[in-house]
């Protein structure tokens, strides 16, 4: 697995390189968003760890540009830790958000969980169909009425689990366990932000009626 580390601080890039290489990941570095974007265009990466406050192109701008050309899983790693910052990062297209300072164990747990989701160990040819939506679980491609759905890995997994459990209300805690795993150390309200993004993308794709419904006091479901 090859991971791109993007941070303007040399010491932080070296620390992340050390942690990742100890787990046998290959690592490339970029010191700003522009350099990261150019590397992603020219190379295949399995995951990107992205800082926010950087010169030339900050983390927010980087996600916006990268999402135009790639569905690479993204973990934001930043000192900006307010709820507003987290919502902004996840709404922009990040799959996970971790605040500095961080523990090595937590970072590696999140890296491993996201890589497991984006690179399932066994091929799965199952196809889920619902109201014109088709999800191919092997290729992890989604479409609506034969038009491609552009979803992040987390959005794809949310839609997959809700469709697989259609008719059943899933709590935030259940969705966290299904998607991130029991080792997830973030906030279960993270689910709300990803659901909001998913709804907006489904609407933009032409889905007329609301697919993902809120079950007040519990969580979400697909009818």
N, C-alpha and C positions, 0 to 999 in steps of 0.2 A: 504494500500500500504506500502511495506517495502523497505526502501532505505538504501544503504550501503555508508557510508561516509569514504573516504580514504584520510588521510592527516597525516603527521608526527608531526604536531603541535597540541598539546592537546587543546590549546585555540581555534584554528580554528575549531576543531572537535566539541567542546562544543558549539561554536557559531552556527554552522550549525545545530547541534542537536536542539538547542533552536528554530531556525527559522522553522525547519521542524515539530517539535512536536507541535508548535503553530497551524499548519495546519492539525494536527491529523495524520501525517505520523509516522509509526514506524521506528526507526533508530537503525542501528548497526554501529559499528566503526571498522576501521582497521588503524594501524599506518604506514603500508608500503604495497607495492604491493604484496609481498609474502603472507602476512596475508590475504589480500583481495582475492587473487586467491583461497586460501584454503577455505575461507568462501563461495565463490561463488560455489565451487564444492559441498559443503555440504548443502547449503541452497538455497532457492528460493528468489530472490530479484527482485523488479520491476524496479529499477533504481540504478545506481552507480554514485556518485559525486567523481571525482578523481583528486588529485593533481599530479603535474609532478615531482618536485624535492623532492625525498624521498630516504632514505637509503635502502639497501638490494635489492629492485627492484623498479625502478622509474616508472613514469606514462607511458612512451612510452613502456617499457618492459611489464608492466602490461596489457595494451591493447592488445599487441601482444599475450600474453599467454591466456588472458581471451577469446579472439575471437576464440581460438581453441576449446573452450568448451561451449561458451554461446553467445547468441545474446542480452544480457541485454543492454538496453539503457544506454549510458554513456555520462555524461557531464563532460568535463575537466574544472577544476577550478584552475587557476594557475597565478602566477605573471609573467610568460613568455608570453609577449604580442605582440611580433613582428609578422608580416605577415608570416614569415617563420615558427615560432612556431605554429601558428594557422593551417597552411597548413599541417604541420607534424602531428598535433593531429588529424585533420579530416581525413587525408589520412591513418592514422593508424587504424581507425575504430571508432573514437568517433562520437557521433551524434550531439554534440554541444560543444562550447568552450567559456568560460567566464573568463575574466581577473580580477585578484585581483588588487586593492580593488574593491569591487562590492557593489551594492545597494541590500538590501534584496528584494525589490519589483521585480527587474529584475531577480534575481535568482529564486524566486518563480514562476514568469511568465514562465520561461524556463522549470522549473521542471514540472509544470502543463501542459504546451503545449506538452512536450515529453511524459508524461504519457497518455495524451488523445490520442495521435497518436498510442502508443503501446498497449493501452487497450481501444479500441473503446467501447462506452457505449452500443450500440445495436449490436446484432449479425448480420452479413451480409454474406449471403451464396453466394454472387455474385462471379463468377469466370471470370477473364479476360484472354483471349487467344490471342496471337499474335506471328506469325512466330515460333511456337514451344515452346514459353514461356507461362507458365500457372501461374497465380497469384490467389490464394485463399484468398479473402479479409476477410473471417471469421477467418481462422486459421493463416493468414498472412504467408503462406508458398508459396514459389516460386519454379518453376522447369523449366528446359529446356530439351526437349526430354526425359522426365521422370527421369532426374537426378536433385537432389536438388540444388537450387541456394542458396548460403550462402550470405545473404544480411543483412546489418544493417537495423534498422527501417527506417532511413532516406532514404537509398538507395531504399528500398522497396516502400516507399511512392512516391519517385521521379518517379520510373518506372511505378507505378500505375497511377499517374496523367498524365504522358506523353502518356501512352497507352490509357487511357480513353479519352484524347483529341487528339488522333492521327489525323494527317493531319493539325493540328493547331500549329502554332509557339507560344510557351509560353515564355514570358519575365521572367527574373530573379525575378522581383518584383511579377509577378503573381505566380510563383512557391513558393516563400517565403510565400505569403499569403495563398496558398492552403495547404502548408505543415506545416509551423511553426505558421501561424495565423498572424493577423494584429498587435498583441502585440509584435512580434519579434523585438528585439532591436539590432540584430547583423548586419553584412554586407551582402548585397545581393550577393557579390562575393563568399560567402560561398557555394552557389549553384554550382559554377564551380568545387570546390574541390570534392564535392559529386558526381557530374556528371563524373568526371575523374575516381573516384573509381568505380562507377557503370559500366562504359565502360570496365575497366580492368577486373572486375569480370565476365561480360558477355563474354568477349573474352576468359578468362581462362576456362569458362564453355563450350566452344566449339561453341559459336555463331559466325558464319562465317562472315556475313556482319554487318557493323555498324548499330545498331538499333537506337541509340540516335544521332541525327544529329544537328550540330551547325547551327543556322540561324544568320549570322553575323549582328550585330547591334541590334538584338532583343533578342535572347535567344536560346532555344532548341525545337526540335520536334521529334516525331516518325512519319514516313511516313504513 
